[in-house]
Amino acid sequence: MKINETLFRKKPIQVFFEIDGKQIEREISIRTNITESNISKMLKKYHKNGLISKEKSGREVILNLTVKGKEIKEHMRQICELIEVSENDKLL
């Protein structure tokens, strides 16, 4: 699956933006109100595309953005800002 097919939907974007430093799947699930099984599926795609790294700590998996993931997150943040500006321009 291509990165854009994974990221440019509401829930995947929401999950991707929740990964900020060391996170645990369960914490992301609670904050986003998305089931852990759906979170897990998204994270597998992110990991496969080199956007996150996973580290086991006991029974939990700790998630970190990779350099590539951080770069994409910044670009996405800029795109979201541009979209907001465009939408605000339409309202004027």
C-alpha positions in Angstrom: 0.0 0.0 0.0 1.3 3.5 -0.8 2.0 6.0 1.9 -0.6 8.5 0.6 -3.3 5.8 0.7 -2.5 5.1 4.4 -2.0 8.6 5.7 -4.5 10.9 3.9 -7.6 9.7 5.7 -8.9 11.1 8.9 -8.2 8.3 11.4 -4.7 7.4 10.1 -3.7 11.1 10.2 -5.1 11.4 13.7 -3.1 8.3 14.8 0.1 9.5 13.0 0.0 12.9 14.7 -0.4 11.2 18.1 3.0 9.5 17.7 5.2 12.2 19.3 8.2 10.7 21.0 7.7 7.4 22.8 4.1 6.2 22.7 2.4 2.9 23.5 -0.4 1.6 21.2 -2.9 1.5 24.1 -2.3 5.2 24.9 -3.0 6.2 21.3 -6.1 4.1 21.3 -7.5 5.8 24.4 -6.7 9.3 23.1 -8.1 8.8 19.6 -11.0 6.6 20.6 -9.9 4.1 17.9 -9.8 0.4 18.7 -6.4 -1.1 19.4 -6.8 -3.6 16.6 -7.3 -0.7 14.1 -4.4 1.1 15.6 -2.3 -2.0 15.2 -3.2 -2.3 11.5 -2.3 1.3 10.9 1.0 1.0 12.8 2.0 -2.1 10.8 1.7 0.0 7.6 3.6 2.8 9.1 6.4 0.4 10.2 6.4 -1.3 6.8 6.9 2.1 5.1 9.7 3.1 7.5 7.7 5.8 9.3 8.0 4.4 12.8 10.2 2.1 14.8 9.0 -0.4 17.4 10.7 -1.4 20.6 9.4 -4.1 23.0 9.4 -3.2 26.6 8.1 -6.1 28.5 4.6 -6.8 27.2 4.2 -3.3 25.6 5.5 -2.0 22.3 7.0 1.5 22.4 6.7 3.5 19.2 8.9 6.2 17.8 8.9 8.2 14.6 11.8 7.6 12.4 13.7 10.4 10.6 11.5 9.8 7.6 8.4 9.8 9.8 9.3 13.1 11.4 9.9 14.6 7.9 6.6 13.4 6.6 4.8 14.6 9.8 6.3 18.1 9.3 5.2 18.2 5.7 1.7 17.0 6.6 1.5 19.7 9.3 2.4 22.3 6.6 -0.2 20.8 4.2 -2.9 21.0 7.0 -2.0 24.6 7.6 -2.3 25.4 3.8 -5.7 23.6 3.7 -6.9 25.7 6.7 -5.8 28.9 5.0 -7.5 27.9 1.7 -10.7 27.1 3.5 -10.6 30.4 5.4 -10.0 32.3 2.1 -13.2 30.7 0.8 -15.2 31.9 3.7 -14.2 35.6 3.2 
